[in-house]
Amino acid sequence: MEKQTEEKRIDLLNGKIAGALFWLSLPIMGTQFIEMAYNLFDTMWVGQLGNQAVTAVGVAGSFMWLGSGIAMIPQIGGQVMTGQSIGEGNMIKARRFARTAIQLMLLIMIAYSTICIVFRHQLISFFRLHDPDTAAFAASYLSIVSIGHIVMGFNYVMQGVLTAAGDSKTPFKYNSSGAILNIVLDPVLIFGIGPFPELGVEGAAIATVFSECVVSLMFANFIRTDNYLFEDFRLFGRFERREAVRIVKLGAPPAIFNIGYAFISMVISRIIVTFGDAAVAIQRIGGQIESVTWMTCDGFSYAMNAFISQNYGAENYDRVRNGFKTGTGMVTVYGILATALLVLGAAPIFSLFIHEADVIAGGANYLRIVGLSQLFMGYELATSGAFNGLGQTKLPAAVGLILTVARIPMCYLLMPVLGINGVWWAISLSSILKGTLLNLLFIYRLKKLK
């Protein structure tokens, strides 16, 4: 087992930088693409149930997004400290941080899941949906997917700490298996194929939770057999307070940003609802399409985090600088291609997911406007990962949160002139500002690194 684990790990401290970043990020991007495919298929299947179902899943999905933000506390903090400890050559310390991150995740997500289940109706009422049936569907969907928050959080931490150790292949294999299982189960449980009953929106939620549980079982078996990062692992062993505090300090800023991002998105969703439930469906479907860029660059952010954290811990500062330059170049190429795809193919792409002409026209406008910001979204995510690798998580979180909050007044400034397109322009312009500013700030930080 030790030999197999070594074969999966990539040496981030030596050798060619481009190759290390590419091979580390490729499985993560592959995972993101498969999960993106699941999200798109899920949207397509749910879309067959009508606007009500799409809106319900989109609203309830906001709380899954919020949960993933909360999960970033142990995920990011655990990844940074595990990577830096490995770079220092201290495996005992790395194992302590990995175990503490898992323990902390379970405590946090059990509490969050309980809140979502008990107060599901009150949480859904925040959006002030016009149709009571849509609100009921959303509450039902939320009550089911909330059960999966615990295993989802565990899977996030495992992906983070294994990537920090240079192993992105194992998370790719497990997460991809779960996403494919979800793709298969969705139509079976939504429409009632074979012996299974027709469950509609609830079927989509059950498919998601079951698939996440399967992935968690795979990771649990990996822990049981691994002799590198999880040697002598005991889930209910001593809870290291000092390590937990360090993890929270590093993970809290990006988590606060993502929680704030989710909350701001909920506020913007309330603004969008004033244009009708169809506008919410446009945002839901458009966001899933746009996730082609977001998920890919978010995966690359994990690789940047791992690469820079290990080399920073080993004090390989020239390699840190060159790694950022190489990574930025890779993101630039991808961002330009993503912008061209969304801007030039807006209407045909959107028509794949829904058949109502007015929704397609509105969705095409969404993709053309938001598509202009794809390169800068890539810069934002990759640079945030680089900052996190240095253990400097506050600055990118602060910049991201401030400029994301700015979307709200921008919406009110632009809507009187541009209508619903003013909301899309507010989202696009804030992404352009975030990506540009964070990139410049990291370049400045590199000049001070000695």
Secondary structure, 3 states (H helix, E strand, C coil): CHHHHHHHCCCCCCCCHHHHHHHHHHHHHHHHHHHHHHHHHHHHHHHCCCHHHHHHHHHHHHHHHHHHHHHHHHHHHHHHHHHHHHHHCCHHHHHHHHHHHHHHHHHHHHHHHHHHHHCHHHHHHCCCCCCHHHHHHHHHHHHHHHHHHHHHHHHHHHHHHHHHCCCCHHHHHHHHHHHHHHHHHHHHHHHCCCCCCCCCHHHHHHHHHHHHHHHHHHHHHHHHHCCCCCCCCCCCCCCCHHHHHHHHHHHHHHHHHHHHHHHHHHHHHHHHHCCCHHHHHHHHHHHHHHHHHHHHHHHHHHHHHHHHHHHHHCCCHHHHHHHHHHHHHHHHHHHHHHHHHHHHCHHHHHCCCCCCHHHHHHHHHHHHHHHCCHHHHHHHHHHHHHHHHCCCCHHHHHHHHHHHHCHHHHHHHHHHHHCHHHHHHHHHHHHHHHHHHHHHHHHHHHHCCC
